[in-house]
Amino acid sequence: MNKNYFIYILKTLVFATNNEHKLTEVRAILGSEFKIVSLNELGCFEDISETAETLEGNALLKARFVDNKFGVDCFSDDTGLEIEALDGAPGVRSARFAGEDKNPTANIQKVLKLLDGVQNRKAQFRTVIALIFNKKEYIFEGKISGKIATEPRGAAGFGYDPIFIPDGYTQSFAQLTENQKNKISHRALALQKMAEFFR
């Protein structure tokens, strides 16, 4: 193994989140090649505003906040569920679709109510990662197509996972094992692109 390999596996990045579900998922996807530090571990307990109109904009807002305040290499993500029959909604409003309290169950119920009786249930999950490394900004995107189930399925995962069935599968994200989901998910695809950047 060469010297560059050892530098790579020890790369430390701050992930601009305190969402434990996301943190666990990201660490599992990236593995031992990176040391991922959460906002709590960094000593940042502020609720960073997500006021942009796009996923890219929100990801950059969070990453820039961390960079400006702490001056560390960092990345942030924003993810949206985009449903064809709802003209791309909930999209950038995915976390707050049913209200500012970010209630996943309420969000799911609102989607199912809006799609009641609708035949076209095509949808996609899209994740945008904003990386600030050596004071330069980079964007990575991952997306996966699928459809919306008629009712929640499974108890794993988080967010809209119980109603999203990826193409090629009969199970929802919430019915797949963590390993299965982390091989195909929108977040995994975006993170893989970021990892390739460092390689």
C-alpha positions as CSV (number, residue, x, y, z in Angstrom):
1,M,0.0,0.0,0.0
2,N,1.3,3.4,-0.9
3,K,1.4,6.6,1.2
4,N,-1.6,8.1,-0.6
5,Y,-3.8,5.2,0.4
6,F,-3.1,5.8,4.1
7,I,-3.9,9.5,3.7
8,Y,-7.2,8.5,2.0
9,I,-8.4,6.0,4.6
10,L,-7.8,8.5,7.3
11,K,-9.8,11.4,5.7
12,T,-11.9,13.2,8.3
13,L,-15.0,15.0,7.2
14,V,-17.7,16.8,9.1
15,F,-21.2,15.7,8.0
16,A,-23.5,18.7,8.6
17,T,-26.3,16.8,10.3
18,N,-27.5,15.7,13.7
19,N,-29.9,13.2,12.1
20,E,-28.9,9.9,13.7
21,H,-30.6,7.9,10.9
22,K,-28.6,9.7,8.2
23,L,-25.4,9.6,10.2
24,T,-25.6,5.8,10.7
25,E,-26.4,5.3,7.0
26,V,-23.6,7.5,5.8
27,R,-21.0,5.8,8.0
28,A,-22.2,2.4,6.9
29,I,-22.0,3.4,3.2
30,L,-18.5,5.0,3.4
31,G,-17.1,2.5,5.8
32,S,-13.6,2.8,7.3
33,E,-12.2,4.9,4.4
34,F,-13.5,8.1,6.2
35,K,-13.9,9.3,9.7
36,I,-17.3,11.0,9.7
37,V,-17.9,13.6,12.4
38,S,-21.4,14.8,13.2
39,L,-22.4,18.4,14.1
40,N,-22.9,17.3,17.8
41,E,-19.4,15.9,17.9
42,L,-18.0,19.1,16.4
43,G,-19.8,21.1,19.1
44,C,-22.4,22.6,16.8
45,F,-25.9,22.4,18.2
46,E,-27.6,25.1,16.0
47,D,-30.5,24.3,13.7
48,I,-29.2,25.4,10.3
49,S,-31.9,26.9,8.2
50,E,-32.9,25.2,5.0
51,T,-34.5,28.1,3.1
52,A,-33.3,27.5,-0.4
53,E,-35.7,26.6,-3.2
54,T,-33.6,23.6,-4.4
55,L,-31.9,20.6,-3.0
56,E,-28.6,21.9,-4.2
57,G,-29.2,25.3,-2.5
58,N,-30.1,23.7,0.9
59,A,-27.0,21.4,0.8
60,L,-24.8,24.4,0.1
61,L,-26.4,26.5,2.8
62,K,-25.6,23.9,5.5
63,A,-22.0,23.1,4.2
64,R,-21.2,26.8,4.0
65,F,-22.5,27.4,7.5
66,V,-20.1,24.8,8.9
67,D,-17.2,26.0,6.8
68,N,-17.7,29.7,7.8
69,K,-18.0,28.9,11.5
70,F,-15.5,26.1,12.0
71,G,-13.2,26.2,8.9
72,V,-13.2,22.4,8.5
73,D,-13.6,20.2,5.5
74,C,-17.3,19.2,5.5
75,F,-20.2,18.0,3.5
76,S,-24.0,18.2,3.7
77,D,-26.9,16.6,1.9
78,D,-30.4,17.4,1.0
79,T,-32.8,14.7,-0.3
80,G,-36.2,15.0,-1.9
81,L,-38.9,12.6,-3.0
82,E,-40.1,13.7,-6.4
83,I,-43.5,12.3,-7.5
84,E,-44.4,12.5,-11.2
85,A,-48.2,12.9,-10.6
86,L,-47.6,15.7,-8.1
87,D,-45.4,17.7,-10.5
88,G,-42.3,16.8,-8.6
89,A,-43.6,17.4,-5.1
90,P,-42.8,17.1,-2.3
91,G,-39.3,17.7,-3.6
92,V,-37.3,20.3,-1.6
93,R,-40.2,20.4,0.9
94,S,-40.0,16.6,1.6
95,A,-39.1,16.9,5.3
96,R,-41.8,19.5,5.9
97,F,-44.5,18.4,3.5
98,A,-47.1,18.0,6.2
99,G,-45.9,20.7,8.5
100,E,-42.9,22.4,10.1
101,D,-42.6,19.7,12.7
102,K,-41.1,17.3,10.1
103,N,-43.4,14.4,11.1
104,P,-42.5,11.4,8.8
105,T,-45.8,9.6,9.5
106,A,-47.8,12.7,8.6
107,N,-45.7,13.3,5.5
108,I,-46.4,9.7,4.3
109,Q,-50.2,10.0,5.0
110,K,-50.3,13.3,3.0
111,V,-48.6,11.7,0.0
112,L,-50.9,8.6,0.1
113,K,-54.0,10.9,0.4
114,L,-52.9,13.0,-2.6
115,L,-52.3,9.8,-4.6
116,D,-55.5,8.1,-3.6
117,G,-57.0,6.7,-6.8
118,V,-54.1,7.9,-9.0
119,Q,-52.7,5.3,-11.4
120,N,-49.4,7.0,-12.1
121,R,-47.3,6.4,-9.0
122,K,-43.9,6.9,-10.6
123,A,-41.4,8.7,-8.3
124,Q,-37.7,9.2,-7.7
125,F,-35.6,9.9,-4.7
126,R,-32.8,12.4,-5.3
127,T,-29.9,13.3,-3.0
128,V,-27.5,16.2,-3.6
129,I,-24.3,16.4,-1.6
130,A,-22.4,19.6,-1.2
131,L,-18.7,19.1,-0.3
132,I,-16.4,21.9,0.8
133,F,-12.9,20.6,0.6
134,N,-9.8,22.9,0.8
135,K,-12.2,25.8,0.6
136,K,-13.6,24.7,-2.8
137,E,-17.2,23.6,-3.4
138,Y,-18.2,20.4,-5.2
139,I,-21.6,18.9,-5.9
140,F,-22.5,15.2,-6.2
141,E,-25.9,13.8,-7.1
142,G,-27.5,10.4,-6.8
143,K,-31.0,9.4,-7.8
144,I,-33.1,6.2,-8.0
145,S,-36.4,5.7,-9.7
146,G,-39.3,3.7,-8.3
147,K,-43.0,4.0,-7.4
148,I,-45.2,4.9,-4.4
149,A,-46.9,2.0,-2.7
150,T,-50.6,2.2,-1.8
151,E,-49.8,1.7,1.9
152,P,-46.7,1.8,4.2
153,R,-44.6,-1.4,4.1
154,G,-41.9,-2.4,6.5
155,A,-40.5,-1.0,9.7
156,A,-36.8,-0.3,8.8
157,G,-35.4,2.9,7.2
158,F,-36.8,6.4,7.8
159,G,-38.6,9.2,6.2
160,Y,-40.6,8.0,3.1
161,D,-38.9,4.6,3.0
162,P,-42.0,2.6,3.8
163,I,-43.9,3.8,0.7
164,F,-41.0,3.9,-1.8
165,I,-40.5,0.8,-3.9
166,P,-37.3,1.0,-6.1
167,D,-37.5,-0.2,-9.7
168,G,-36.6,-3.9,-10.0
169,Y,-37.9,-4.6,-6.5
170,T,-41.2,-5.7,-5.0
171,Q,-40.2,-4.5,-1.5
172,S,-40.1,-1.0,-0.1
173,F,-36.9,0.6,1.1
174,A,-38.2,-0.1,4.6
175,Q,-38.5,-3.8,3.9
176,L,-35.0,-4.1,2.5
177,T,-32.0,-4.9,4.7
178,E,-29.7,-2.0,5.5
179,N,-27.0,-3.7,3.3
180,Q,-29.4,-4.0,0.4
181,K,-30.6,-0.4,0.6
182,N,-27.1,1.0,1.0
183,K,-26.0,-0.6,-2.3
184,I,-28.7,1.0,-4.4
185,S,-30.1,4.1,-2.6
186,H,-29.9,7.7,-3.9
187,R,-27.7,8.7,-0.9
188,A,-25.4,5.8,-1.6
189,L,-25.0,6.8,-5.2
190,A,-24.2,10.4,-4.3
191,L,-21.7,9.3,-1.6
192,Q,-20.0,6.9,-4.0
193,K,-19.4,9.8,-6.3
194,M,-17.9,11.8,-3.5
195,A,-15.7,8.9,-2.5
196,E,-14.5,8.5,-6.0
197,F,-13.5,12.2,-6.0
198,F,-11.1,11.5,-3.2
199,R,-9.7,8.5,-5.0
